[in-house]
Amino acid sequence: MPTPNSEAIRSRRREAGWKLRELSERARVKYQHLANIESGHAVASIEVLHRIAKALDVDVSELVRQREMS
């Protein structure tokens, strides 16, 4: 199952030169929820993940990683 990669979201946001507040506004995601996603304390829904990807102008696949099968 793909899971949001909080580090990828944070990294892309920083590459864009944006503060968390700016991505929050552009993606229409509440600031605290986005902060929780980036810190790994929350998982983004598919809808939210797509809004974040669109705001960052990246494919959603760049923001998810596959869990390793054990």
ABEGO torsion letter per residue (X at the ends): XBBBBAAAAAAAAAAAGBBAAAAAAAAGBBAAAAAAAAAGABBBBAAAAAAAAAAAGBBAAAABBBBBBX
